[in-house]
């Protein structure tokens, strides 16, 4: 096997405990039959493929709109708020994004300069302004993120109620495994 083929094999096996932890120091797998081990690896590989496709979509959408990740989160929040007929203020965005109001002001300035949002006087508070997404940016976001969300909804909808519960439990349990920092040795 060439070194290039070997490199591809290793790259594709980074979730296989036989490759990443052959001495079973972190991942015990000797109690699984080969077909069970392959199933577990298959599940983790499917999660990896999902994450990569999500990252690609996010990057493509942000690139098309020339946005960073926080900008995109802000636009999605503005769209959801507008759909719910809720006025968006800098304070609401600050809370949603977990950033300072000064950071939100800079973000809004950037989005306004790029033609993604407009600021309008608040309907009931003369001291405040509201933020709305422009129709063109709204159309662009719907063509990318909105269409993808609709497709994902249909995939989840196609599951039986029992399957949805299993998937939800699995993903919640998987989310709970995320470490903020390495545990002490």
N, C-alpha and C positions, 0 to 999 in steps of 0.2 A: 504494500500500500504506500502510495506517495505521501510525502509530508503534507501536501495540500489536502489530500483525501483524509489523512489522519486529523488535520486541523478541523476540517468540516465535521468529521465524526464526533470529535470532542465538543465542538460548538453546539452540535445538536443534542448532546448528552448532558448538558450542564444541570439538568434536573434529575438525572439518574443517580441515585445514591451509590450505586456500584462504581460510578466514576468520581463523584464529588466527595464521597466519604466511604472508601472501600474498606476501611477498618471498623466501620460502624461506630465511630466515636460520638456522632451526633444523631445519626439516622439508623435506627435498627430496622433491618429488613430481612434478616435470615429466617424469620418466622412466617414469611409469605411464600406461597407457591409462585413459580415463575409467571403464570398467567395473572395472578393477583398483583404481583409487582408491576407487570406491564400495564395493568389497568390503572394503578395508582399513578404511574409515570404518565400514562395517557391523559388522566385528568389534569395533572399539573402542567402538561404540555398544552392542553386546550386552554387553560387559564393563561399561560404565557402568550399563546397566539392571540387571545382576546385582548390582553394588555397591549401587545404590540400593535394590533389593529386600532385600538382606541387611541394610542399615542400617535399613530400615523394620521388618523382622522383629525385629531386635535391640531397637530402640526400643519396639516394641509389647510384646515379652516383658518387658523391664525395667520398662515402665510398669505393666503388669498386676500384676507382683510388687512394684512400688515399690522397684526396685533401681537402683544405678548399674552401670556397665560392669564394674568390678572385682568387685563383688558377684556379678554373673552369671557371670563367669569362675570365681570361687571355687565357686559352686554346681555348675557343670558339672564342675569338677575333683573335687569331693566325690562327685558321682553316679558318675563314671567309676571312681573309687577304690573306692567301695562295690560297684559291679558287679564289680570285680576282687577283691573281698574283701581290700582293702588298707586298713588303718586310716589315717585322715587326722589328722595333727597340725598344730598351728600352724606348726611348722618346715617341714613338707612344703608347706603352703600358701604360706608365705613364699618358699620356693624357686621354686615354680611361678609365683607372681605377680610375682616379682622386687621384692618390697617387704620392709621390715623386719618383724621379729616384733612390734614395737610396733604397727605399722600393721595387721598381721593380727589382733592382739588387739582393736583398735578395730572392725575389720571384723566379727569374730566376735561381739562384743558387740551390734553393730547388727543382724546377722542373727538372733541369738538373741532379741533384744527383739521383732523383727518376726515371730517364730514360724517362721522358715525352717530353723533348725538347732537341734540339741541337742548339748550337750557331755556326754561320758560318760568315766568313768575308763578309762585305757588298760589293755588286758588284761594286759600284761606289765611295764609301767613305772609304778610308783605315783606318780612325780612328774609324769607327763604325762596329758593328756586327749586323747580323740579327738573328732572332729566328725562328726556324721551329719546328713543332710538329713531334714526331717520328711516324713512320708508325703504330706501335703497339698501341700507345695511340690514334692515329687517328681512328683506327679500333674500339677500345673500346668506344670512344665517339660516333661514328656513330651508334654502336649497341644499345646504351642507348638513349642519347639525340637526336641523328639524327633520329632514328626510331620514337621516340615520336613526334618530330616536323613534320615528314611526316604524321603521323596519325592525328595530329591537323590540318594540312593543309587540309587534306581531309574532316574533319568535317566542316571547314570554307567554303571550296569549295562547299559543298553540300547545303549551304544556297543560297537563291535567292539573287540577288543584293540588293533588298529592305531590306531583313532580315539582310544582312551584314551591311548595313548602320545603321539600328536600333541597332544592337549589338555593333557596333563601337561607336555610340553616347552614348549608355548606359555605356559602359566601360570607355570611356573618361570622362563622367560626374561623374561616380563613383570614378575614379582616382582623379578628382578635389576636392573631398570631404575630402581627406586625410589632416589632420592637422599636421603641423610640431611641434607645441606646443599647449598647451591648451589655449583657448581664455581667456582674462582677465575677471574677474567677476565684 
